[in-house]
Amino acid sequence: MVLLLIAQYTVAWTMPEIHRGTLPVGLVGWHLSIGTALLALVLARLLWRTTHPVQGASNTPLLNALAGAGHAAIYVLLFAVPIMGWINASSRGYAVQLFGAITLPSLSTTGSTLGHAMGDIHVYGSYILLGIVGVHVLAALYHRLILRDGVMERMLPLSSKKWGSIE
């Protein structure tokens, strides 16, 4: 997920500004495809989280509540930001595809005022998401460097805390 987010923000910051005549090719096309992949992955992660709940990472109710609120905000934005981008792309007449393989249905009519407004909200939402992810990273570092409670290690894909030691 983090690698797709890094790729998405890199493409978003380097792609041309989208105007009336901008075509969904090159970096704009990649932005649409990566956004679609992020949406698919976040839906899969939400399904996994609902069937495999995570225990509170901290021994304090306040930190657990803050972590829960932070995770909820991240999930909401990881879902909402691509949806808003999809609505905006639909209003521009762009076909939203997952890497050219699967074409998704349009979420708004071409020329839709609401669809165009979603583009601006999509941008603001992406900045809010970036800020919340930044706080998430700082919280993980706090757990690792200050509390030393193993929470950050649980987040890593090949962590022995997650999978058990192979020694």
DRENPA-3360 file (N, C-alpha, C; in nm, 2 decimals, always signed):
BEGIN
1 = MVLLLIAQ = +0.08/-0.12/+0.00/+0.00/+0.00/+0.00/+0.09/+0.13/+0.00 ~ +0.19/+0.13/+0.08/+0.27/+0.24/+0.09/+0.35/+0.27/-0.04 ~ +0.39/+0.16/-0.10/+0.46/+0.18/-0.23/+0.37/+0.24/-0.34 ~ +0.24/+0.19/-0.34/+0.15/+0.25/-0.43/+0.12/+0.40/-0.40 ~ +0.11/+0.43/-0.27/+0.09/+0.57/-0.23/+0.21/+0.66/-0.27 ~ +0.33/+0.61/-0.25/+0.45/+0.69/-0.29/+0.45/+0.71/-0.44 ~ +0.41/+0.60/-0.52/+0.41/+0.61/-0.66/+0.30/+0.71/-0.70 ~ +0.18/+0.71/-0.64/+0.07/+0.79/-0.67/+0.10/+0.94/-0.65;
9 = YTVAWTMP = +0.16/+0.97/-0.53/+0.19/+1.11/-0.50/+0.31/+1.16/-0.60 ~ +0.40/+1.07/-0.63/+0.51/+1.11/-0.72/+0.45/+1.14/-0.86 ~ +0.36/+1.06/-0.91/+0.29/+1.08/-1.04/+0.21/+1.21/-1.03 ~ +0.13/+1.23/-0.92/+0.04/+1.34/-0.91/+0.12/+1.47/-0.91 ~ +0.24/+1.47/-0.84/+0.31/+1.60/-0.84/+0.39/+1.63/-0.96 ~ +0.41/+1.53/-1.05/+0.49/+1.55/-1.17/+0.40/+1.55/-1.30 ~ +0.28/+1.51/-1.29/+0.19/+1.51/-1.41/+0.15/+1.65/-1.44 ~ +0.11/+1.68/-1.57/+0.07/+1.81/-1.60/-0.06/+1.85/-1.53;
17 = EIHRGTLP = -0.08/+1.98/-1.51/-0.21/+2.02/-1.45/-0.32/+1.99/-1.55 ~ -0.43/+1.94/-1.50/-0.54/+1.90/-1.58/-0.63/+2.01/-1.61 ~ -0.65/+2.04/-1.74/-0.74/+2.15/-1.78/-0.84/+2.09/-1.87 ~ -0.92/+2.17/-1.93/-1.03/+2.13/-2.02/-0.99/+2.03/-2.13 ~ -0.88/+2.05/-2.19/-0.84/+1.97/-2.31/-0.74/+1.86/-2.27 ~ -0.71/+1.84/-2.15/-0.61/+1.74/-2.11/-0.66/+1.60/-2.13 ~ -0.58/+1.52/-2.20/-0.62/+1.38/-2.23/-0.57/+1.29/-2.12 ~ -0.64/+1.18/-2.09/-0.59/+1.09/-1.99/-0.48/+0.99/-2.04;
25 = VGLVGWHL = -0.37/+1.05/-2.08/-0.26/+0.97/-2.13/-0.13/+1.00/-2.05 ~ -0.03/+0.92/-2.07/+0.10/+0.95/-2.00/+0.08/+0.94/-1.85 ~ +0.13/+1.04/-1.78/+0.12/+1.05/-1.63/-0.02/+1.06/-1.58 ~ -0.11/+1.13/-1.65/-0.25/+1.13/-1.61/-0.31/+1.00/-1.62 ~ -0.28/+0.92/-1.72/-0.33/+0.78/-1.73/-0.28/+0.69/-1.62 ~ -0.15/+0.71/-1.59/-0.09/+0.64/-1.48/-0.16/+0.67/-1.34 ~ -0.19/+0.80/-1.33/-0.25/+0.85/-1.20/-0.39/+0.78/-1.19 ~ -0.46/+0.77/-1.29/-0.59/+0.70/-1.29/-0.58/+0.56/-1.26;
33 = SIGTALLA = -0.48/+0.49/-1.32/-0.46/+0.35/-1.29/-0.41/+0.32/-1.15 ~ -0.32/+0.40/-1.11/-0.27/+0.38/-0.97/-0.38/+0.40/-0.87 ~ -0.46/+0.51/-0.89/-0.57/+0.53/-0.80/-0.67/+0.42/-0.80 ~ -0.69/+0.36/-0.92/-0.78/+0.24/-0.92/-0.72/+0.13/-0.85 ~ -0.59/+0.10/-0.86/-0.53/+0.00/-0.79/-0.53/+0.02/-0.64 ~ -0.51/+0.15/-0.60/-0.52/+0.18/-0.45/-0.66/+0.15/-0.40 ~ -0.76/+0.19/-0.48/-0.90/+0.17/-0.43/-0.93/+0.02/-0.42 ~ -0.88/-0.06/-0.51/-0.90/-0.21/-0.51/-0.83/-0.26/-0.38;
41 = LVLARLLW = -0.71/-0.22/-0.36/-0.63/-0.27/-0.25/-0.69/-0.23/-0.11 ~ -0.74/-0.10/-0.10/-0.80/-0.06/+0.02/-0.93/-0.14/+0.05 ~ -1.00/-0.17/-0.05/-1.12/-0.25/-0.03/-1.09/-0.39/+0.02 ~ -0.98/-0.45/-0.04/-0.93/-0.58/+0.01/-0.89/-0.57/+0.15 ~ -0.81/-0.46/+0.19/-0.77/-0.44/+0.32/-0.88/-0.43/+0.42 ~ -0.98/-0.35/+0.38/-1.10/-0.33/+0.47/-1.17/-0.47/+0.49 ~ -1.18/-0.55/+0.39/-1.24/-0.68/+0.41/-1.16/-0.76/+0.50 ~ -1.03/-0.76/+0.49/-0.94/-0.83/+0.57/-0.95/-0.78/+0.72;
49 = RTTHPVQG = -0.95/-0.65/+0.74/-0.96/-0.59/+0.87/-1.09/-0.63/+0.94 ~ -1.20/-0.64/+0.86/-1.33/-0.67/+0.93/-1.33/-0.82/+0.97 ~ -1.26/-0.91/+0.90/-1.25/-1.05/+0.94/-1.13/-1.08/+1.03 ~ -1.04/-0.99/+1.04/-0.92/-1.01/+1.12/-0.89/-0.89/+1.20 ~ -0.97/-0.86/+1.30/-0.95/-0.73/+1.38/-0.81/-0.73/+1.45 ~ -0.76/-0.61/+1.46/-0.63/-0.59/+1.53/-0.66/-0.56/+1.68 ~ -0.58/-0.61/+1.76/-0.58/-0.58/+1.90/-0.53/-0.44/+1.93 ~ -0.57/-0.38/+2.04/-0.51/-0.25/+2.07/-0.36/-0.27/+2.09;
57 = ASNTPLLN = -0.28/-0.18/+2.03/-0.14/-0.19/+2.04/-0.08/-0.13/+2.17 ~ -0.15/-0.05/+2.24/-0.10/+0.01/+2.35/-0.17/-0.04/+2.48 ~ -0.11/-0.01/+2.59/-0.18/-0.04/+2.71/-0.26/+0.07/+2.77 ~ -0.27/+0.18/+2.70/-0.35/+0.29/+2.75/-0.47/+0.31/+2.66 ~ -0.58/+0.33/+2.72/-0.71/+0.35/+2.64/-0.70/+0.48/+2.55 ~ -0.63/+0.58/+2.59/-0.62/+0.70/+2.51/-0.54/+0.68/+2.38 ~ -0.42/+0.61/+2.39/-0.35/+0.58/+2.27/-0.42/+0.48/+2.18 ~ -0.49/+0.39/+2.24/-0.58/+0.30/+2.15/-0.69/+0.38/+2.08;
65 = ALAGAGHA = -0.75/+0.47/+2.15/-0.85/+0.55/+2.09/-0.80/+0.64/+1.98 ~ -0.68/+0.70/+2.00/-0.62/+0.78/+1.90/-0.57/+0.70/+1.78 ~ -0.52/+0.58/+1.81/-0.48/+0.49/+1.70/-0.60/+0.45/+1.61 ~ -0.71/+0.42/+1.68/-0.84/+0.38/+1.61/-0.89/+0.49/+1.53 ~ -0.89/+0.61/+1.58/-0.93/+0.73/+1.50/-0.84/+0.76/+1.38 ~ -0.71/+0.74/+1.40/-0.62/+0.76/+1.30/-0.64/+0.66/+1.19 ~ -0.65/+0.53/+1.22/-0.67/+0.43/+1.12/-0.80/+0.45/+1.05 ~ -0.91/+0.49/+1.12/-1.04/+0.51/+1.06/-1.02/+0.62/+0.95;
73 = AIYVLLFA = -0.95/+0.73/+0.99/-0.94/+0.85/+0.90/-0.86/+0.81/+0.78 ~ -0.75/+0.73/+0.80/-0.67/+0.68/+0.68/-0.76/+0.60/+0.59 ~ -0.84/+0.50/+0.64/-0.92/+0.42/+0.56/-1.03/+0.50/+0.49 ~ -1.09/+0.59/+0.56/-1.19/+0.67/+0.49/-1.13/+0.75/+0.38 ~ -1.02/+0.81/+0.40/-0.96/+0.89/+0.29/-0.90/+0.80/+0.18 ~ -0.85/+0.68/+0.22/-0.80/+0.59/+0.11/-0.91/+0.54/+0.02 ~ -1.03/+0.55/+0.07/-1.15/+0.51/-0.01/-1.20/+0.63/-0.08 ~ -1.22/+0.74/+0.00/-1.29/+0.86/-0.06/-1.21/+0.94/-0.16;
81 = VPIMGWIN = -1.08/+0.95/-0.14/-1.00/+1.03/-0.24/-1.00/+0.96/-0.38 ~ -0.98/+0.83/-0.39/-0.99/+0.78/-0.52/-1.13/+0.78/-0.58 ~ -1.23/+0.77/-0.50/-1.37/+0.78/-0.55/-1.40/+0.92/-0.60 ~ -1.35/+1.02/-0.53/-1.37/+1.16/-0.58/-1.29/+1.18/-0.71 ~ -1.17/+1.12/-0.72/-1.10/+1.13/-0.84/-1.17/+1.06/-0.96 ~ -1.23/+0.95/-0.93/-1.30/+0.87/-1.03/-1.42/+0.95/-1.08 ~ -1.49/+1.01/-0.98/-1.61/+1.10/-1.02/-1.56/+1.21/-1.11 ~ -1.45/+1.28/-1.07/-1.40/+1.39/-1.15/-1.36/+1.34/-1.29;
89 = ASSRGYAV = -1.29/+1.22/-1.30/-1.25/+1.17/-1.43/-1.37/+1.14/-1.51 ~ -1.47/+1.09/-1.45/-1.59/+1.06/-1.53/-1.65/+1.18/-1.59 ~ -1.65/+1.29/-1.51/-1.71/+1.42/-1.55/-1.63/+1.48/-1.67 ~ -1.50/+1.44/-1.68/-1.42/+1.48/-1.79/-1.43/+1.39/-1.91 ~ -1.51/+1.28/-1.90/-1.52/+1.19/-2.01/-1.41/+1.09/-2.01 ~ -1.33/+1.08/-1.91/-1.22/+0.98/-1.91/-1.27/+0.84/-1.88 ~ -1.22/+0.74/-1.94/-1.25/+0.61/-1.91/-1.15/+0.57/-1.80 ~ -1.20/+0.53/-1.68/-1.12/+0.49/-1.57/-1.09/+0.34/-1.58;
97 = QLFGAITL = -0.97/+0.30/-1.59/-0.93/+0.16/-1.61/-0.82/+0.12/-1.51 ~ -0.82/-0.01/-1.48/-0.72/-0.06/-1.40/-0.61/-0.11/-1.49 ~ -0.51/-0.03/-1.51/-0.39/-0.06/-1.60/-0.43/-0.11/-1.73 ~ -0.54/-0.05/-1.79/-0.58/-0.08/-1.92/-0.65/-0.21/-1.94 ~ -0.67/-0.28/-1.83/-0.73/-0.42/-1.84/-0.88/-0.42/-1.81 ~ -0.92/-0.34/-1.72/-1.06/-0.35/-1.67/-1.11/-0.20/-1.68 ~ -1.22/-0.18/-1.76/-1.28/-0.05/-1.76/-1.39/-0.04/-1.66 ~ -1.38/+0.06/-1.57/-1.48/+0.08/-1.47/-1.60/+0.17/-1.52;
105 = PSLSTTGS = -1.71/+0.16/-1.46/-1.83/+0.24/-1.50/-1.81/+0.39/-1.46 ~ -1.87/+0.47/-1.54/-1.86/+0.61/-1.51/-1.94/+0.64/-1.38 ~ -1.89/+0.73/-1.30/-1.96/+0.77/-1.17/-2.03/+0.90/-1.18 ~ -2.01/+0.97/-1.30/-2.09/+1.10/-1.32/-2.10/+1.12/-1.47 ~ -2.19/+1.21/-1.50/-2.21/+1.24/-1.65/-2.10/+1.33/-1.69 ~ -2.06/+1.32/-1.82/-1.96/+1.41/-1.87/-2.01/+1.56/-1.86 ~ -1.92/+1.64/-1.81/-1.96/+1.78/-1.79/-2.03/+1.82/-1.66 ~ -2.05/+1.72/-1.58/-2.12/+1.73/-1.45/-2.04/+1.84/-1.36;
113 = TLGHAMGD = -2.12/+1.94/-1.31/-2.06/+2.04/-1.22/-2.01/+1.97/-1.09 ~ -2.09/+1.88/-1.04/-2.05/+1.81/-0.92/-1.92/+1.73/-0.95 ~ -1.92/+1.67/-1.06/-1.80/+1.59/-1.09/-1.67/+1.68/-1.10 ~ -1.69/+1.80/-1.16/-1.57/+1.89/-1.17/-1.53/+1.94/-1.03 ~ -1.63/+1.97/-0.94/-1.60/+2.01/-0.81/-1.53/+1.90/-0.73 ~ -1.56/+1.78/-0.76/-1.49/+1.66/-0.69/-1.34/+1.67/-0.72 ~ -1.30/+1.72/-0.83/-1.16/+1.73/-0.86/-1.09/+1.81/-0.75 ~ -1.14/+1.93/-0.72/-1.08/+2.02/-0.62/-1.08/+1.95/-0.48;
121 = IHVYGSYI = -1.19/+1.89/-0.45/-1.20/+1.82/-0.32/-1.11/+1.70/-0.31 ~ -1.09/+1.63/-0.42/-0.99/+1.52/-0.44/-0.85/+1.57/-0.40 ~ -0.82/+1.69/-0.45/-0.68/+1.74/-0.43/-0.67/+1.77/-0.28 ~ -0.77/+1.84/-0.22/-0.76/+1.88/-0.07/-0.76/+1.75/+0.01 ~ -0.84/+1.65/-0.03/-0.84/+1.53/+0.05/-0.71/+1.45/+0.04 ~ -0.64/+1.46/-0.07/-0.51/+1.40/-0.08/-0.41/+1.46/+0.01 ~ -0.42/+1.59/+0.02/-0.33/+1.66/+0.12/-0.36/+1.62/+0.26 ~ -0.48/+1.61/+0.29/-0.52/+1.57/+0.43/-0.48/+1.43/+0.46;
129 = LLGIVGVH = -0.49/+1.34/+0.36/-0.44/+1.20/+0.37/-0.29/+1.20/+0.39 ~ -0.22/+1.28/+0.32/-0.08/+1.29/+0.33/-0.04/+1.33/+0.48 ~ -0.11/+1.43/+0.53/-0.08/+1.48/+0.66/-0.11/+1.37/+0.77 ~ -0.22/+1.30/+0.75/-0.26/+1.20/+0.85/-0.16/+1.08/+0.84 ~ -0.12/+1.04/+0.72/-0.02/+0.94/+0.71/+0.11/+0.98/+0.77 ~ +0.15/+1.11/+0.76/+0.27/+1.16/+0.83/+0.26/+1.15/+0.98 ~ +0.14/+1.18/+1.04/+0.12/+1.16/+1.18/+0.13/+1.01/+1.21 ~ +0.08/+0.93/+1.13/+0.08/+0.78/+1.15/+0.23/+0.74/+1.16;
137 = VLAALYHR = +0.31/+0.79/+1.07/+0.46/+0.75/+1.07/+0.52/+0.80/+1.20 ~ +0.49/+0.93/+1.24/+0.54/+0.98/+1.36/+0.50/+0.89/+1.48 ~ +0.38/+0.85/+1.48/+0.33/+0.76/+1.59/+0.40/+0.63/+1.59 ~ +0.43/+0.57/+1.47/+0.50/+0.45/+1.46/+0.64/+0.47/+1.52 ~ +0.70/+0.58/+1.48/+0.84/+0.61/+1.54/+0.84/+0.63/+1.69 ~ +0.73/+0.69/+1.74/+0.71/+0.71/+1.88/+0.71/+0.57/+1.95 ~ +0.63/+0.48/+1.90/+0.62/+0.35/+1.95/+0.76/+0.28/+1.95 ~ +0.83/+0.30/+1.84/+0.96/+0.23/+1.82/+1.07/+0.29/+1.91;
145 = LILRDGVM = +1.08/+0.42/+1.91/+1.19/+0.48/+1.97/+1.17/+0.52/+2.12 ~ +1.05/+0.55/+2.16/+1.02/+0.60/+2.29/+0.95/+0.49/+2.37 ~ +0.84/+0.43/+2.33/+0.78/+0.33/+2.40/+0.84/+0.19/+2.39 ~ +0.91/+0.16/+2.28/+0.98/+0.04/+2.25/+0.88/-0.08/+2.28 ~ +0.76/-0.08/+2.23/+0.66/-0.18/+2.26/+0.63/-0.28/+2.15 ~ +0.71/-0.27/+2.04/+0.70/-0.37/+1.93/+0.59/-0.34/+1.83 ~ +0.52/-0.22/+1.84/+0.41/-0.19/+1.75/+0.46/-0.17/+1.61 ~ +0.57/-0.10/+1.60/+0.62/-0.07/+1.46/+0.67/-0.20/+1.39;
153 = ERMLPLSS = +0.73/-0.29/+1.47/+0.77/-0.42/+1.41/+0.65/-0.50/+1.36 ~ +0.53/-0.49/+1.43/+0.41/-0.56/+1.39/+0.36/-0.51/+1.25 ~ +0.40/-0.38/+1.22/+0.35/-0.32/+1.10/+0.43/-0.36/+0.98 ~ +0.55/-0.41/+1.00/+0.64/-0.44/+0.89/+0.60/-0.58/+0.83 ~ +0.61/-0.60/+0.70/+0.56/-0.72/+0.64/+0.63/-0.85/+0.68 ~ +0.76/-0.85/+0.71/+0.82/-0.98/+0.74/+0.87/-0.98/+0.89 ~ +0.80/-0.91/+0.97/+0.84/-0.90/+1.11/+0.82/-1.03/+1.18 ~ +0.92/-1.06/+1.27/+0.90/-1.18/+1.35/+0.79/-1.17/+1.45;
161 = KKWGSIE = +0.75/-1.05/+1.49/+0.64/-1.02/+1.58/+0.51/-1.06/+1.52 ~ +0.50/-1.05/+1.38/+0.38/-1.09/+1.31/+0.38/-1.23/+1.28 ~ +0.49/-1.29/+1.23/+0.49/-1.42/+1.18/+0.56/-1.53/+1.27 ~ +0.62/-1.48/+1.37/+0.69/-1.57/+1.46/+0.83/-1.59/+1.42 ~ +0.92/-1.61/+1.51/+1.06/-1.62/+1.48/+1.09/-1.75/+1.41 ~ +1.19/-1.75/+1.32/+1.23/-1.86/+1.24/+1.35/-1.93/+1.30 ~ +1.39/-1.88/+1.42/+1.52/-1.93/+1.48/+1.50/-2.07/+1.54;
% end
